[in-house]
């Protein structure tokens, strides 16, 4: 079984806050990179997320400094779901 995709783009329509970063980030599209580790099973190999990294700043934002910061994927998913609820 191949590893799941390692990159995805998340789009926030409003500013959002991640407690793990301690700051509010502006609305925009963000690249998220996942690292996976294999989990050996009896008949096949599976994968589990070993880490997620949010690339800052958002896609399309001009900046001389870019960084990938570790984030809690559950917290990031909750922020995205909250953004979508508030958008409707």
N, CA, C and O of each residue as an XYZ file, in Angstrom:
352
protein
N       0.851     -1.177      0.000
C       0.000      0.000      0.000
C       0.895      1.238      0.000
O       1.764      1.365      0.863
N       0.699      2.155     -0.955
C       1.518      3.362     -0.986
C       1.137      4.319      0.143
O       0.012      4.298      0.640
N       2.089      5.148      0.532
C       1.829      6.139      1.581
C       0.813      7.158      1.074
O       0.778      7.446     -0.123
N      -0.010      7.705      1.957
C      -0.966      8.738      1.563
C      -0.233      9.975      1.027
O       0.973     10.115      1.230
N      -0.951     10.865      0.348
C      -0.310     12.091     -0.148
C       0.332     12.863      1.000
O      -0.205     12.905      2.107
N       1.469     13.464      0.734
C       2.187     14.156      1.805
C       1.913     15.647      1.853
O       2.264     16.299      2.836
N       1.290     16.214      0.810
C       0.991     17.647      0.796
C      -0.483     17.881      0.520
O      -1.122     17.117     -0.203
N      -1.015     18.944      1.103
C      -2.361     19.369      0.784
C      -2.436     20.880      0.987
O      -1.594     21.471      1.663
N      -3.441     21.483      0.399
C      -3.655     22.912      0.545
C      -4.962     23.125      1.291
O      -5.999     22.584      0.907
N      -4.910     23.909      2.354
C      -6.101     24.249      3.127
C      -6.405     25.719      2.899
O      -5.500     26.554      2.914
N      -7.677     26.039      2.687
C      -8.088     27.417      2.414
C      -8.969     27.918      3.552
O     -10.002     27.326      3.862
N      -8.545     29.015      4.167
C      -9.300     29.666      5.238
C      -9.888     30.957      4.698
O      -9.172     31.763      4.103
N     -11.183     31.163      4.897
C     -11.834     32.373      4.392
C     -11.785     33.521      5.386
O     -12.131     34.651      5.043
N     -11.365     33.250      6.603
C     -11.267     34.270      7.646
C      -9.999     34.009      8.460
O      -9.469     32.898      8.441
N      -9.512     35.023      9.174
C      -8.362     34.787     10.058
C      -8.681     33.656     11.036
O      -9.834     33.465     11.425
N      -7.656     32.916     11.424
C      -7.848     31.791     12.344
C      -6.703     31.732     13.332
O      -5.611     32.243     13.083
N      -6.973     31.104     14.444
C      -5.973     31.016     15.522
C      -5.678     29.558     15.832
O      -6.582     28.728     15.931
N      -4.395     29.266     15.983
C      -3.955     27.950     16.439
C      -3.232     28.152     17.763
O      -2.229     28.863     17.830
N      -3.743     27.527     18.805
C      -3.131     27.682     20.129
C      -1.676     27.226     20.113
O      -0.836     27.793     20.811
N      -1.383     26.206     19.318
C      -0.019     25.674     19.283
C       0.968     26.686     18.699
O       2.166     26.603     18.971
N       0.478     27.644     17.896
C       1.351     28.679     17.345
C       1.303     29.957     18.166
O       2.232     30.764     18.119
N       0.216     30.146     18.924
C       0.098     31.322     19.772
C      -0.127     32.613     19.014
O       0.180     33.691     19.524
N      -0.658     32.523     17.804
C      -0.928     33.737     17.038
C      -2.096     33.513     16.090
O      -2.445     32.379     15.762
N      -2.690     34.618     15.659
C      -3.758     34.566     14.672
C      -3.141     34.704     13.294
O      -2.322     35.590     13.052
N      -3.537     33.825     12.402
C      -3.028     33.842     11.032
C      -4.087     34.411     10.110
O      -5.277     34.202     10.343
N      -3.684     35.130      9.063
C      -4.658     35.730      8.156
C      -5.334     34.693      7.269
O      -4.817     33.594      7.065
N      -6.493     35.062      6.749
C      -7.194     34.205      5.787
C      -6.279     33.961      4.598
O      -5.431     34.793      4.275
N      -6.457     32.818      3.950
C      -5.655     32.510      2.774
C      -5.516     31.016      2.575
O      -6.110     30.214      3.296
N      -4.721     30.663      1.584
C      -4.440     29.257      1.270
C      -3.099     28.888      1.877
O      -2.113     29.604      1.702
N      -3.063     27.784      2.580
C      -1.852     27.343      3.274
C      -1.465     25.935      2.829
O      -2.315     25.055      2.691
N      -0.194     25.746      2.613
C       0.324     24.414      2.299
C       0.583     23.679      3.604
O       1.195     24.216      4.527
N       0.105     22.439      3.665
C       0.350     21.587      4.827
C       1.083     20.345      4.338
O       0.654     19.691      3.388
N       2.169     20.036      4.985
C       2.984     18.869      4.631
C       2.851     17.841      5.750
O       2.978     18.169      6.930
N       2.595     16.600      5.363
C       2.454     15.516      6.341
C       3.627     14.554      6.209
O       4.123     14.300      5.111
N       4.052     14.031      7.334
C       5.046     12.965      7.340
C       4.343     11.713      7.836
O       3.605     11.747      8.821
N       4.580     10.614      7.143
C       3.923      9.343      7.453
C       4.955      8.303      7.851
O       6.078      8.300      7.346
N       4.565      7.423      8.759
C       5.426      6.307      9.110
C       4.668      5.011      8.885
O       3.467      4.932      9.145
N       5.368      4.001      8.403
C       4.691      2.728      8.130
C       4.313      2.006      9.419
O       5.012      2.082     10.430
N       3.205      1.316      9.349
C       2.740      0.464     10.453
C       2.559     -0.914      9.849
O       1.685     -1.131      9.009
N       3.390     -1.835     10.283
C       3.342     -3.188      9.737
C       2.150     -3.944     10.293
O       1.908     -3.948     11.500
N       1.412     -4.581      9.405
C       0.271     -5.398      9.796
C       0.542     -6.853      9.457
O       1.610     -7.192      8.946
N      -0.420     -7.702      9.740
C      -0.252     -9.114      9.439
C      -0.239     -9.381      7.936
O       0.503    -10.241      7.462
N      -1.061     -8.643      7.186
C      -1.151     -8.906      5.752
C      -0.703     -7.745      4.879
O      -0.360     -7.948      3.715
N      -0.700     -6.529      5.421
C      -0.287     -5.389      4.613
C       0.279     -4.289      5.495
O       0.114     -4.305      6.715
N       0.936     -3.352      4.872
C       1.498     -2.217      5.591
C       0.529     -1.050      5.505
O       0.023     -0.731      4.429
N       0.273     -0.418      6.635
C      -0.541      0.792      6.685
C       0.362      1.958      7.051
O       1.565      1.781      7.241
N      -0.202      3.126      7.147
C       0.575      4.317      7.496
C      -0.189      5.140      8.509
O      -1.420      5.180      8.504
N       0.566      5.800      9.383
C      -0.047      6.747     10.312
C       0.727      8.051     10.235
O       1.931      8.083      9.977
N      -0.016      9.128     10.472
C       0.594     10.458     10.401
C       1.575     10.611     11.556
O       1.205     10.442     12.718
N       2.810     10.928     11.237
C       3.830     11.118     12.260
C       4.011     12.595     12.595
O       4.535     12.938     13.654
N       3.576     13.460     11.693
C       3.696     14.892     11.937
C       3.088     15.681     10.803
O       2.979     15.198      9.676
N       2.691     16.912     11.117
C       2.142     17.826     10.118
C       2.826     19.169     10.286
O       3.090     19.612     11.404
N       3.111     19.814      9.157
C       3.818     21.090      9.157
C       3.061     22.094      8.307
O       2.735     21.826      7.150
N       2.783     23.253      8.890
C       2.092     24.325      8.193
C       3.146     25.265      7.629
O       4.010     25.752      8.359
N       3.070     25.516      6.323
C       4.032     26.404      5.678
C       3.531     27.839      5.775
O       2.405     28.148      5.387
N       4.389     28.706      6.299
C       4.068     30.117      6.489
C       5.031     30.980      5.686
O       6.199     30.622      5.535
N       4.563     32.105      5.170
C       3.196     32.599      5.196
C       2.328     31.851      4.197
O       2.764     30.875      3.585
N       1.096     32.317      4.037
C       0.154     31.654      3.133
C       0.653     31.719      1.690
O       1.501     32.543      1.347
N       0.116     30.845      0.864
C       0.477     30.785     -0.554
C       0.136     32.123     -1.203
O      -0.953     32.660     -1.001
N       1.063     32.651     -1.976
C       0.836     33.909     -2.682
C       1.206     35.147     -1.891
O       1.132     36.256     -2.420
N       1.601     34.988     -0.640
C       2.019     36.124      0.174
C       3.506     36.351     -0.029
O       4.318     35.446      0.164
N       3.848     37.558     -0.417
C       5.261     37.892     -0.630
C       5.965     37.970      0.720
O       5.491     38.624      1.648
N       7.095     37.297      0.809
C       7.877     37.315      2.042
C       9.278     36.831      1.756
O       9.482     35.924      0.948
N      10.238     37.437      2.417
C      11.623     36.985      2.288
C      11.881     35.765      3.160
O      12.835     35.021      2.934
N      11.030     35.567      4.153
C      11.200     34.454      5.087
C      10.030     33.491      4.955
O       8.869     33.895      5.026
N      10.341     32.234      4.764
C       9.323     31.173      4.732
C       9.744     30.127      5.749
O      10.932     29.876      5.951
N       8.752     29.523      6.382
C       9.059     28.485      7.366
C       7.962     27.439      7.389
O       6.818     27.700      7.015
N       8.332     26.266      7.830
C       7.380     25.172      8.038
C       7.369     24.892      9.535
O       8.378     24.489     10.114
N       6.212     25.113     10.150
C       6.119     24.952     11.600
C       5.267     23.732     11.937
O       4.246     23.489     11.294
N       5.684     22.970     12.937
C       4.890     21.799     13.321
C       3.561     22.237     13.927
O       3.508     23.182     14.714
N       2.488     21.541     13.552
C       1.160     21.835     14.090
C       0.470     20.536     14.458
O       0.800     19.467     13.946
N      -0.484     20.652     15.347
C      -1.336     19.524     15.712
C      -2.407     19.428     14.629
O      -3.208     20.349     14.464
N      -2.424     18.322     13.895
C      -3.354     18.203     12.778
C      -4.800     18.254     13.241
O      -5.644     18.797     12.527
N      -5.113     17.715     14.396
C      -6.488     17.761     14.916
C      -6.902     19.206     15.167
O      -8.038     19.579     14.874
N      -6.004     20.022     15.702
C      -6.303     21.434     15.949
C      -6.490     22.177     14.620
O      -7.388     23.010     14.493
N      -5.645     21.875     13.641
C      -5.748     22.499     12.330
C      -7.069     22.120     11.648
O      -7.723     22.972     11.047
N      -7.451     20.871     11.738
C      -8.712     20.403     11.173
C      -9.901     21.085     11.853
O     -10.856     21.475     11.182
N      -9.847     21.228     13.168
C     -10.921     21.895     13.912
C     -11.035     23.362     13.493
O     -12.142     23.883     13.357
N      -9.903     24.026     13.290
C      -9.921     25.430     12.850
C     -10.542     25.544     11.464
O     -11.305     26.474     11.201
N     -10.224     24.609     10.580
C     -10.780     24.624      9.230
C     -12.294     24.362      9.268
O     -13.050     25.030      8.563
N     -12.733     23.415     10.069
C     -14.165     23.136     10.197
C     -14.895     24.357     10.759
O     -15.989     24.685     10.299
N     -14.309     25.026     11.738
C     -14.904     26.225     12.315
C     -15.000     27.327     11.252
O     -16.003     28.038     11.190
N     -13.984     27.470     10.432
C     -13.978     28.452      9.349
C     -15.117     28.176      8.381
O     -15.812     29.103      7.965
N     -15.315     26.937      8.025
C     -16.371     26.559      7.073
C     -17.767     26.768      7.668
O     -18.687     27.178      6.960
N     -17.924     26.488      8.961
C     -19.219     26.719      9.618
C     -19.556     28.213      9.623
O     -20.696     28.598      9.365
N     -18.565     29.040      9.916
C     -18.787     30.488      9.995
C     -18.980     31.120      8.627
O     -19.544     32.208      8.512
N     -18.510     30.436      7.592
C     -18.623     30.943      6.228
C     -20.060     30.814      5.720
O     -20.522     31.629      4.921
N     -20.754     29.785      6.190
C     -22.112     29.506      5.686
C     -23.145     30.459      6.240
O     -24.325     30.350      5.910
